[in-house]
Amino acid sequence: MKHDVAANLKKHEGFSLVELMVVLVIASIMSLAIFGIMTSTESQKRTMTATNDATQAGNYAMYQLDKIIRAAGSGYGSLWQTAYGCKLFATLSNSKGASGQILPFPTAKTMAAPFSSLNSTLKGKYVLAPLLIASQATTGTTDTSSGGAQAKPSDALIVMSGSAGYGEFPVIVTAATESSFSLKTYSGFNAGDLILEVNDTANGSASNCIMQQVASDFAWSAASDSLPLGGAYSGSPIGTADITANISAVSSVVDLGNATTGNLPSFQIIGVGPNNVLNSYDLLQGGTSGSTFNTPTALADSVFEMHA
């Protein structure tokens, strides 16, 4: 029985070297193509995620600013002719480190970054106004678009608003002592209210606006003949300002909110500080977190600059 040796050997032949090399080249090209597609997809995914995060951070920052700025001027707008521009005086004693005069900001104390430069520029003096813009007044911000070197500091916004929601019209003061006001009417005032005394004859910038607090034991009645003062925000004189010296024939007080119910007026400085954080500083120190007198509060992150 004969066997065809050549035909049998041909059946058991493998791939040639050339064929193997062709297969390897095709496989390599396909691998590179697949890897490229996966890399591109992952890159796009990361870009979209970063963009979405930045958009959300920006929207949240704008929401916070919108909420604060929309309320600017509420509670004391009726005093615009006489009170806008008056120098603010306030005192506070609380468990968070505030003791004595807080406005004008004491030169012996240092306002924390990013507002330390602003306080130095204003020499601690703040005036009553719905919104003030302090150009390039913050410190510690970084402009990453210029290689990490700060191109220019961000602006600071000083926003002031009351929160009483009622009794927002001025009430004439007929007399005053260091511990009480005599008013034309006591309706609308409650224990713990924060009130602002304004000398209406001083024409705004030449006058002082002095913040005080209604005593905790005050209860309105038709027989009331005085509005007693007392509490954390009560005191006179405050620096160079005195309640009785600030009273004239047309002086008035306006209700700004309440210190005991947490319904405080909002007198804030807004600015961008270190680590791209949008900060708020409470000029009245009512909402300060922690135990430090001058601690700013973070509002939003990923904010590189703010200009108004």
C-alpha positions in Angstrom: 0.0 0.0 0.0 1.5 3.2 -1.1 1.3 6.6 0.6 1.6 10.0 -1.0 4.2 11.4 1.4 4.2 14.9 -0.3 0.4 15.2 0.0 0.5 14.1 3.6 3.2 16.6 4.6 1.3 19.4 2.8 -1.8 18.8 5.0 0.3 19.4 8.2 2.0 22.6 7.1 1.6 25.7 9.4 1.6 29.5 8.8 4.6 31.0 7.1 6.6 33.7 8.8 5.2 36.3 6.4 1.7 35.3 7.3 2.4 35.5 11.0 4.0 39.0 10.6 1.0 40.2 8.6 -1.4 38.9 11.4 0.7 40.6 14.1 0.8 43.9 12.2 -3.0 43.8 11.7 -3.6 42.9 15.4 -1.2 45.8 16.5 -3.1 48.3 14.3 -6.4 47.1 15.7 -5.1 47.3 19.3 -3.8 50.9 18.8 -7.1 51.9 17.2 -9.1 50.5 20.1 -6.7 52.1 22.7 -7.0 55.4 20.9 -10.8 55.3 20.9 -10.8 54.3 24.6 -8.4 57.1 25.5 -10.4 59.7 23.5 -13.6 58.6 25.2 -12.1 58.8 28.7 -10.6 62.2 27.9 -14.0 63.4 26.7 -15.7 62.0 29.8 -13.2 63.7 32.1 -13.6 67.0 30.2 -17.4 66.8 30.4 -17.2 65.9 34.1 -14.9 68.8 34.8 -17.1 71.2 32.8 -20.2 70.1 34.6 -18.5 70.5 38.0 -17.3 74.0 37.0 -20.8 74.9 35.8 -22.4 73.6 39.0 -19.9 75.5 41.1 -20.4 78.7 39.1 -24.2 78.4 39.3 -24.0 77.8 43.0 -21.8 80.9 43.4 -24.1 83.0 41.3 -27.1 81.7 43.3 -25.4 82.8 46.6 -24.6 86.2 45.2 -28.0 86.7 43.7 -29.7 85.8 47.0 -27.5 88.3 48.9 -27.6 91.2 46.4 -31.4 91.0 45.7 -32.0 91.9 49.3 -29.6 94.9 49.3 -31.1 98.0 50.8 -34.2 96.3 52.3 -35.3 97.4 55.7 -33.9 101.0 55.5 -34.6 102.1 51.9 -37.0 104.8 53.2 -34.0 106.5 54.8 -32.1 107.0 51.6 -32.2 110.8 51.6 -30.7 111.1 55.1 -29.0 107.9 56.1 -27.2 106.7 53.0 -23.5 107.4 53.5 -23.7 107.7 57.3 -20.9 106.1 59.3 -21.9 102.9 61.0 -21.2 102.4 64.7 -21.9 99.1 66.5 -20.8 97.2 69.6 -21.1 93.6 70.4 -20.2 91.3 73.3 -20.7 87.6 72.7 -19.1 84.1 73.3 -17.4 84.0 69.9 -14.7 86.5 70.8 -16.3 89.9 70.0 -16.0 92.3 72.9 -16.8 96.0 72.5 -16.7 98.1 69.4 -17.1 96.2 66.1 -17.9 99.1 63.8 -15.9 101.1 62.8 -13.7 98.0 62.8 -11.1 98.4 65.5 -7.7 99.2 64.2 -6.2 97.1 67.0 -7.8 94.0 65.5 -6.9 92.4 62.2 -9.7 91.5 59.7 -8.9 88.1 58.3 -7.9 87.4 54.7 -9.1 88.1 52.1 -10.4 91.4 53.5 -7.4 92.6 55.5 -6.3 95.0 52.8 -9.9 96.3 52.4 -10.1 97.1 56.1 -6.8 98.9 56.0 -7.9 100.9 52.9 -11.2 102.0 54.6 -9.5 102.4 58.0 -12.2 100.3 59.5 -14.9 102.8 58.5 -18.0 101.5 56.8 -21.0 103.6 55.7 -24.6 102.6 55.2 -25.4 101.8 51.6 -27.2 98.9 49.8 -24.2 97.9 47.8 -20.6 99.2 47.6 -17.9 97.9 45.2 -14.3 98.0 46.5 -12.2 97.6 43.3 -9.4 95.0 43.5 -9.6 95.0 47.3 -9.2 91.3 48.2 -5.9 89.5 49.0 -4.7 85.9 48.5 -6.4 85.2 45.2 -4.6 83.6 42.2 -5.3 84.0 38.5 -4.4 80.7 36.9 -4.8 82.1 33.4 -1.5 83.9 33.8 0.6 80.9 34.8 -0.4 81.1 38.5 0.7 84.6 39.0 -2.0 87.0 40.2 -3.0 89.4 37.4 -5.1 91.6 39.7 -7.0 91.1 42.9 -10.7 90.4 42.9 -13.2 93.1 43.8 -15.0 93.1 47.2 -18.7 93.7 47.5 -20.1 95.3 50.6 -23.9 94.4 50.8 -26.2 95.7 53.5 -29.8 94.6 54.1 -32.3 94.5 56.9 -34.5 91.5 57.7 -37.3 92.8 59.9 -40.0 92.4 57.2 -42.2 94.9 59.0 -41.8 98.2 60.8 -39.3 99.2 58.1 -40.3 102.8 58.1 -38.4 105.3 60.4 -40.0 106.2 63.8 -39.3 109.7 65.2 -37.2 109.8 68.4 -38.4 112.4 70.8 -35.8 111.8 73.5 -33.0 109.4 74.4 -30.8 108.3 77.3 -27.9 105.8 77.3 -30.4 103.0 78.0 -33.7 103.9 76.3 -35.4 105.8 73.4 -38.6 107.8 73.7 -40.5 107.3 70.4 -43.6 108.6 68.7 -44.9 105.0 68.5 -43.7 101.6 69.9 -45.9 99.5 67.7 -43.9 97.0 65.6 -40.9 96.8 68.0 -40.1 93.6 69.9 -37.7 92.4 72.5 -34.3 91.7 70.9 -34.8 93.8 67.8 -31.8 95.5 66.3 -32.5 99.1 65.6 -30.5 101.9 63.8 -30.6 105.4 65.2 -30.1 108.1 62.5 -29.7 111.8 62.9 -31.8 113.1 60.0 -30.4 116.6 60.0 -26.8 115.6 59.2 -27.5 114.9 55.6 -26.1 111.4 55.1 -22.3 111.3 55.0 -21.9 113.9 57.7 -23.9 111.8 60.2 -23.5 108.8 62.4 -25.8 105.7 62.4 -25.7 103.9 65.7 -26.9 100.4 66.1 -28.6 99.3 69.3 -30.7 96.4 70.6 -34.1 96.4 72.3 -34.0 94.9 75.8 -35.1 91.3 76.3 -37.8 92.3 78.8 -39.5 94.8 76.5 -43.2 94.1 75.8 -45.3 96.6 73.9 -48.4 98.1 75.5 -50.4 101.2 74.9 -49.0 102.6 78.1 -45.3 102.2 77.0 -43.4 105.5 77.4 -39.9 104.3 76.5 -38.1 101.6 74.4 -35.5 100.0 76.8 -32.1 99.0 75.4 -30.1 96.0 76.4 -28.4 92.9 75.0 -25.3 92.0 73.1 -25.5 94.9 70.7 -26.4 97.6 73.2 -24.0 100.2 74.5 -23.1 103.8 74.4 -20.8 105.5 73.7 -19.3 103.5 70.9 -16.0 104.9 70.0 -16.6 108.6 69.2 -20.4 108.1 68.8 -22.9 108.6 71.6 -26.7 108.0 71.5 -27.8 111.2 73.2 -25.4 113.3 71.2 -26.7 111.9 68.0 -30.3 112.9 68.7 -31.7 116.0 67.1 -35.2 117.4 66.5 -35.7 115.0 63.5 -33.8 111.9 64.6 -35.4 108.5 63.9 -34.9 104.8 64.4 -35.6 101.9 62.0 -36.0 98.2 62.8 -33.5 96.0 61.0 -34.1 92.6 62.4 -33.9 90.6 65.6 -30.8 89.3 67.4 -32.5 86.7 69.6 -34.5 84.9 67.0 -31.7 84.5 64.5 -33.3 87.0 62.1 -30.3 89.2 61.9 -29.8 91.9 59.2 -27.1 91.0 56.6 -24.2 93.4 56.6 -21.6 91.4 54.6 -18.4 91.7 52.6 -18.1 89.3 49.7 -14.8 88.4 48.0 -12.6 85.7 46.6 -9.8 84.5 48.9 -7.2 81.8 49.0 -7.8 78.4 47.3 -10.3 80.0 45.0 -13.0 80.2 47.7 -15.8 82.8 47.6 -15.9 84.2 51.2 -18.4 86.2 53.2 -17.5 88.3 56.2 -20.2 89.3 58.6 -19.7 92.9 59.7 -22.1 92.4 62.6 -20.5 89.2 63.7 -23.8 87.5 64.3 -23.2 84.5 62.1 -19.5 84.0 62.6 -18.6 80.3 62.7 -16.2 78.9 65.3 -14.8 80.9 68.1 -12.6 83.4 66.2 -13.8 87.1 66.1 -12.9 87.7 62.5 -13.4 84.4 60.7 -14.9 84.6 57.2 -17.4 82.0 56.0 -17.0 80.1 52.8 -19.9 80.5 50.3 -18.7 78.6 47.3 -15.5 77.1 45.8 -13.9 77.1 42.3 -14.2 80.9 42.0 -11.0 82.3 40.5 -11.9 86.0 40.3 -14.8 88.3 40.8 -15.2 91.7 39.2 -18.2 94.0 39.3 
